Amino acid sequence: MTPLHHRHWPPGVAHDLPPLDRTLTQAVAATVARWPDQVATVYHGRSVTYRALWDRVERLAGWLAAQGVARGDRVLLYMQNSPQYVEAYHAILRADAVVVPVNPMSRAAELDHLARDTGGRVMLAGQELLDHARSLLDGRLTAILAATYCEAADPACDLPLPAGLGDLRSGDLDPGLRWEDAIAAGHIPPVAQAGPHDLAVLPYSSGTTGAPKGCMHSHATTMAVLEGGLAWQRVDHTDRHLACLPMFHVTGMQVGMNGALISGGTIVIMTRWDRRMAATLIKRHQITRWRSIATMAIDMVNDPDVTPADFASLRAIGGGGAAMPAAIADRLKALTGLDYIEGYGLSETIAGTHVNPVHRPKRQCLGIPVQGVDSRIVDPDTLAELPQGEVGEIVTAAPQLFLGYWNRPEATAAVFFDRDGRQFFRTGDLGYVDADGYFFMVDRLKRMINAGGFKVWPAEVEALMFAHPGIAEACVIGVPDARLGEVVQAHVVPRAGVTLTAAEVIAWCHSRMSAYKCPRSVMFTDSLPKSGAGKVLWRVLQDQARDLAGAA
């Protein structure tokens, strides 16, 4: 039987992936051989060609080998977006080692957990983060190399680095820590030995249910996303990508960096998100592809100074992380003339398993399963498959599916099950499939609010609240209630210059949604807590609210 979503398949795109028989290192090396003089990266006025980038990757891989890094060893990459991040990531792979991408917001205890859990002995870090990592040299790490971002920028560029980064100088570091000294040493790495099934990347899950767990990805699982995504989106060497998503996160890593590199495109790198900087870079460098998350898009459309002229070069926009509210999608369409193409993936799938067809997207929609992906909706208690339209847990079998959690066999066994000859992964996300085979997410399995027996999905309420003309951002949580068990509370960031009251927002909600979904209380704030990847940390707000309730 032909899957429903094949009726809406992108024209000219094969249903299956080509053989995944090359490593990511081999794929990037092929780009270098084909387009050596193409600009690979642009960073604050300085451009670097593929030939020059690969020379630095080889030298850095040689330095890693000189530190004793060998095939299969894990290397911690603790850095913000920068040309050095690109060099470091691919030097680790060129040395046949495994990249352990570390959130730059991580601090000493978190770094210690990652080093201990992975057994990594070498770290490549940003100079601004060294103070958090130095303690690991007391027995945990054997070497740290520090990148000074301003050394990759043109000092004459009119676009400053983020606050504090432009003042750092490698001359203030001990000689053994300096990035450029390692490059200049001219170490030559051994001949690459890694194959498609060797481990390549070990991203750590967010840890919302305990200590973060490493997701084991091979070159083949990593390449599955890249090969499929480039064909789906029709990306090629003429594209210029704005890399504003953090590269430690799988979407920024795969779409903002690796996809651009294996297709021969140019990556314009932003170290930190700043809407004014992003709009300037899009216009100045004639960016064609801007991949973001909902919070970035919301921030951009709330900038009173942007105009359609700033985005005239764009050919494609899109992202994931959370459903794009309809009101924001409308404003993006007015600014760019483009549909925001939403997709869905996890650390366990090293980015996308579902993407909207570019020619037929739906809003607030995860999209359809991409090449080689089999996704279904099951009852989260029995794993029985549910019919079209019913809400259940999204489960997925896919070539990009991770190999398991690092050193966590019990946790791995808990999220996999076999069906119809394939291994399926339990995502923990609730959703449904419509009559066209498109997947829609309702919410996280553990985020549902039970308001007196009525199920409330916070993501649905948030999406509705974004239609309020005075609301810039909203996060909905469940808080304890003596009578109903839980009720809805909204945390709201008003748009600039707008004054709102809780009573007004609640009344507005009552006019647009069922009473049990409406916030019983509204908390106003200047900003919502966000992760290093830009996702709203709803659990932080929920824990704070429940602590307050417990103390009352």
RANORSUL-V250129 format. One record per residue. N is the residue number from 0. RES is the residue in one small letter. SS is DSSP state (alpha for helix, beta for strand, coil for the rest). OMEGA is omega as a letter, one per 30 degrees, with the letter a starting at -180 (none if undefined). Layout:
N_RES_SS_OMEGA + N_RES_SS_OMEGA
This chain:
0_m_coil_a + 1_t_coil_l + 2_p_coil_a + 3_l_alpha_a + 4_h_alpha_l + 5_h_alpha_l + 6_r_alpha_a + 7_h_alpha_a + 8_w_coil_l + 9_p_coil_a + 10_p_coil_l + 11_g_coil_a + 12_v_coil_l + 13_a_coil_l + 14_h_coil_a + 15_d_coil_l + 16_l_coil_l + 17_p_coil_l + 18_p_coil_a + 19_l_coil_a + 20_d_coil_l + 21_r_coil_l + 22_t_coil_l + 23_l_alpha_l + 24_t_alpha_l + 25_q_alpha_a + 26_a_alpha_l + 27_v_alpha_l + 28_a_alpha_l + 29_a_alpha_l + 30_t_alpha_a + 31_v_alpha_a + 32_a_alpha_a + 33_r_alpha_a + 34_w_coil_a + 35_p_coil_a + 36_d_coil_l + 37_q_coil_l + 38_v_beta_a + 39_a_beta_a + 40_t_beta_l + 41_v_beta_a + 42_y_beta_l + 43_h_coil_l + 44_g_coil_a + 45_r_beta_l + 46_s_beta_l + 47_v_beta_l + 48_t_beta_l + 49_y_alpha_l + 50_r_alpha_a + 51_a_alpha_l + 52_l_alpha_a + 53_w_alpha_l + 54_d_alpha_l + 55_r_alpha_l + 56_v_alpha_l + 57_e_alpha_a + 58_r_alpha_l + 59_l_alpha_l + 60_a_alpha_l + 61_g_alpha_l + 62_w_alpha_l + 63_l_alpha_l + 64_a_alpha_l + 65_a_alpha_l + 66_q_coil_l + 67_g_coil_l + 68_v_coil_a + 69_a_coil_a + 70_r_coil_l + 71_g_coil_l + 72_d_coil_l + 73_r_beta_l + 74_v_beta_a + 75_l_beta_l + 76_l_beta_a + 77_y_beta_a + 78_m_coil_l + 79_q_coil_l + 80_n_coil_a + 81_s_coil_l + 82_p_alpha_l + 83_q_alpha_l + 84_y_alpha_l + 85_v_alpha_l + 86_e_alpha_a + 87_a_alpha_a + 88_y_alpha_a + 89_h_alpha_l + 90_a_alpha_l + 91_i_alpha_l + 92_l_alpha_l + 93_r_alpha_l + 94_a_coil_a + 95_d_coil_a + 96_a_coil_a + 97_v_beta_l + 98_v_beta_l + 99_v_beta_a + 100_p_beta_a + 101_v_beta_l + 102_n_coil_a + 103_p_coil_l + 104_m_coil_a + 105_s_coil_a + 106_r_coil_a + 107_a_alpha_a + 108_a_alpha_l + 109_e_alpha_l + 110_l_alpha_l + 111_d_alpha_l + 112_h_alpha_a + 113_l_alpha_l + 114_a_alpha_a + 115_r_alpha_a + 116_d_alpha_a + 117_t_alpha_a + 118_g_coil_l + 119_g_coil_a + 120_r_coil_a + 121_v_beta_l + 122_m_beta_l + 123_l_beta_a + 124_a_beta_l + 125_g_beta_a + 126_q_alpha_a + 127_e_alpha_a + 128_l_alpha_a + 129_l_alpha_a + 130_d_alpha_l + 131_h_alpha_a + 132_a_alpha_a + 133_r_alpha_a + 134_s_alpha_a + 135_l_alpha_l + 136_l_alpha_l + 137_d_coil_l + 138_g_coil_a + 139_r_coil_l + 140_l_coil_l + 141_t_coil_a + 142_a_beta_l + 143_i_beta_l + 144_l_beta_a + 145_a_beta_l + 146_a_beta_l + 147_t_coil_a + 148_y_alpha_a + 149_c_alpha_l + 150_e_alpha_l + 151_a_alpha_a + 152_a_coil_l + 153_d_coil_a + 154_p_coil_l + 155_a_coil_a + 156_c_coil_a + 157_d_coil_a + 158_l_coil_a + 159_p_coil_l + 160_l_coil_l + 161_p_coil_a + 162_a_coil_l + 163_g_coil_a + 164_l_coil_a + 165_g_coil_a + 166_d_coil_a + 167_l_coil_a + 168_r_coil_a + 169_s_alpha_l + 170_g_alpha_l + 171_d_alpha_a + 172_l_coil_l + 173_d_coil_a + 174_p_alpha_a + 175_g_alpha_a + 176_l_alpha_a + 177_r_beta_a + 178_w_alpha_a + 179_e_alpha_l + 180_d_alpha_l + 181_a_alpha_l + 182_i_alpha_a + 183_a_alpha_a + 184_a_coil_l + 185_g_coil_l + 186_h_coil_l + 187_i_coil_a + 188_p_coil_l + 189_p_coil_l + 190_v_coil_a + 191_a_coil_a + 192_q_coil_a + 193_a_coil_l + 194_g_coil_a + 195_p_coil_a + 196_h_coil_l + 197_d_coil_l + 198_l_beta_l + 199_a_beta_a + 200_v_beta_l + 201_l_beta_l + 202_p_beta_a + 203_y_beta_l + 204_s_coil_a + 205_s_coil_l + 206_g_coil_a + 207_t_coil_l + 208_t_coil_l + 209_g_coil_a + 210_a_coil_l + 211_p_coil_a + 212_k_coil_l + 213_g_beta_l + 214_c_beta_a + 215_m_beta_l + 216_h_beta_l + 217_s_beta_l + 218_h_alpha_a + 219_a_alpha_l + 220_t_alpha_l + 221_t_alpha_a + 222_m_alpha_l + 223_a_alpha_l + 224_v_alpha_a + 225_l_alpha_a + 226_e_alpha_a + 227_g_alpha_a + 228_g_alpha_a + 229_l_alpha_l + 230_a_alpha_a + 231_w_alpha_a + 232_q_alpha_a + 233_r_coil_l + 234_v_coil_l + 235_d_coil_a + 236_h_coil_l + 237_t_coil_a + 238_d_coil_l + 239_r_beta_a + 240_h_beta_l + 241_l_beta_a + 242_a_beta_a + 243_c_coil_l + 244_l_coil_a + 245_p_coil_a + 246_m_coil_l + 247_f_coil_a + 248_h_coil_a + 249_v_alpha_a + 250_t_alpha_l + 251_g_alpha_l + 252_m_alpha_a + 253_q_alpha_a + 254_v_alpha_a + 255_g_alpha_a + 256_m_alpha_a + 257_n_alpha_l + 258_g_alpha_l + 259_a_alpha_a + 260_l_alpha_a + 261_i_alpha_l + 262_s_alpha_l + 263_g_coil_l + 264_g_coil_l + 265_t_beta_a + 266_i_beta_l + 267_v_beta_a + 268_i_beta_l + 269_m_coil_l + 270_t_coil_l + 271_r_coil_l + 272_w_coil_l + 273_d_coil_a + 274_r_alpha_l + 275_r_alpha_l + 276_m_alpha_a + 277_a_alpha_l + 278_a_alpha_l + 279_t_alpha_a + 280_l_alpha_l + 281_i_alpha_a + 282_k_alpha_a + 283_r_alpha_a + 284_h_coil_l + 285_q_coil_l + 286_i_coil_l + 287_t_coil_a + 288_r_beta_l + 289_w_beta_l + 290_r_beta_a + 291_s_beta_l + 292_i_beta_a + 293_a_alpha_a + 294_t_alpha_l + 295_m_alpha_l + 296_a_alpha_l + 297_i_alpha_l + 298_d_alpha_a + 299_m_alpha_a + 300_v_alpha_l + 301_n_coil_l + 302_d_coil_a + 303_p_coil_a + 304_d_coil_a + 305_v_coil_l + 306_t_coil_l + 307_p_alpha_a + 308_a_alpha_l + 309_d_alpha_a + 310_f_alpha_a + 311_a_coil_a + 312_s_coil_a + 313_l_coil_l + 314_r_coil_a + 315_a_beta_l + 316_i_beta_l + 317_g_beta_a + 318_g_beta_a + 319_g_beta_l + 320_g_coil_l + 321_a_coil_a + 322_a_coil_l + 323_m_coil_l + 324_p_coil_a + 325_a_alpha_a + 326_a_alpha_l + 327_i_alpha_l + 328_a_alpha_l + 329_d_alpha_a + 330_r_alpha_l + 331_l_alpha_l + 332_k_alpha_l + 333_a_alpha_a + 334_l_alpha_a + 335_t_alpha_a + 336_g_coil_a + 337_l_coil_l + 338_d_coil_l + 339_y_beta_a + 340_i_beta_a + 341_e_beta_l + 342_g_beta_a + 343_y_beta_l + 344_g_beta_a + 345_l_beta_l + 346_s_alpha_a + 347_e_alpha_l + 348_t_alpha_l + 349_i_coil_l + 350_a_beta_a + 351_g_beta_l + 352_t_beta_l + 353_h_beta_l + 354_v_beta_l + 355_n_coil_l + 356_p_coil_a + 357_v_coil_a + 358_h_coil_a + 359_r_coil_a + 360_p_coil_l + 361_k_coil_a + 362_r_coil_a + 363_q_coil_a + 364_c_coil_l + 365_l_coil_a + 366_g_beta_a + 367_i_beta_l + 368_p_beta_a + 369_v_coil_a + 370_q_coil_l + 371_g_coil_a + 372_v_coil_l + 373_d_beta_l + 374_s_beta_a + 375_r_beta_l + 376_i_beta_a + 377_v_beta_l + 378_d_coil_a + 379_p_coil_l + 380_d_coil_a + 381_t_coil_a + 382_l_coil_l + 383_a_coil_a + 384_e_beta_a + 385_l_coil_a + 386_p_coil_l + 387_q_coil_l + 388_g_coil_l + 389_e_coil_a + 390_v_coil_l + 391_g_beta_a + 392_e_beta_l + 393_i_beta_l + 394_v_beta_a + 395_t_beta_l + 396_a_beta_a + 397_a_coil_l + 398_p_coil_l + 399_q_coil_a + 400_l_coil_a + 401_f_coil_a + 402_l_coil_a + 403_g_coil_l + 404_y_beta_a + 405_w_coil_l + 406_n_coil_a + 407_r_coil_a + 408_p_alpha_a + 409_e_alpha_l + 410_a_alpha_l + 411_t_alpha_a + 412_a_alpha_a + 413_a_alpha_a + 414_v_alpha_l + 415_f_beta_l + 416_f_beta_a + 417_d_beta_l + 418_r_beta_l + 419_d_coil_l + 420_g_coil_l + 421_r_beta_l + 422_q_beta_a + 423_f_beta_l + 424_f_beta_l + 425_r_beta_a + 426_t_beta_a + 427_g_beta_l + 428_d_beta_l + 429_l_beta_a + 430_g_beta_l + 431_y_beta_l + 432_v_beta_l + 433_d_coil_a + 434_a_coil_l + 435_d_coil_a + 436_g_coil_l + 437_y_coil_l + 438_f_beta_l + 439_f_beta_l + 440_m_beta_l + 441_v_beta_l + 442_d_beta_l + 443_r_beta_a + 444_l_coil_a + 445_k_coil_a + 446_r_coil_a + 447_m_coil_l + 448_i_beta_l + 449_n_beta_a + 450_a_beta_l + 451_g_coil_a + 452_g_coil_l + 453_f_beta_l + 454_k_beta_l + 455_v_beta_l + 456_w_coil_a + 457_p_alpha_a + 458_a_alpha_l + 459_e_alpha_a + 460_v_alpha_l + 461_e_alpha_a + 462_a_alpha_l + 463_l_alpha_a + 464_m_alpha_l + 465_f_coil_l + 466_a_coil_l + 467_h_coil_a + 468_p_coil_a + 469_g_coil_a + 470_i_beta_l + 471_a_beta_l + 472_e_beta_l + 473_a_beta_l + 474_c_beta_a + 475_v_beta_l + 476_i_beta_l + 477_g_beta_l + 478_v_beta_a + 479_p_beta_l + 480_d_beta_a + 481_a_coil_a + 482_r_coil_a + 483_l_coil_a + 484_g_beta_l + 485_e_beta_l + 486_v_beta_a + 487_v_beta_l + 488_q_beta_l + 489_a_beta_l + 490_h_beta_a + 491_v_beta_l + 492_v_beta_l + 493_p_beta_l + 494_r_coil_a + 495_a_coil_l + 496_g_coil_a + 497_v_coil_l + 498_t_coil_a + 499_l_coil_l + 500_t_coil_l + 501_a_alpha_a + 502_a_alpha_l + 503_e_alpha_a + 504_v_alpha_a + 505_i_alpha_l + 506_a_alpha_l + 507_w_alpha_l + 508_c_alpha_a + 509_h_alpha_l + 510_s_coil_a + 511_r_coil_a + 512_m_coil_a + 513_s_coil_a + 514_a_alpha_a + 515_y_alpha_l + 516_k_alpha_a + 517_c_coil_l + 518_p_coil_l + 519_r_coil_l + 520_s_beta_l + 521_v_beta_l + 522_m_beta_a + 523_f_beta_a + 524_t_coil_l + 525_d_coil_a + 526_s_coil_l + 527_l_coil_l + 528_p_coil_a + 529_k_beta_l + 530_s_coil_l + 531_g_coil_l + 532_a_coil_l + 533_g_coil_l + 534_k_coil_l + 535_v_beta_a + 536_l_coil_a + 537_w_alpha_a + 538_r_alpha_l + 539_v_alpha_l + 540_l_alpha_a + 541_q_alpha_l + 542_d_alpha_l + 543_q_alpha_a + 544_a_alpha_a + 545_r_alpha_l + 546_d_alpha_l + 547_l_alpha_l + 548_a_alpha_a + 549_g_alpha_a + 550_a_alpha_a + 551_a_coil_none
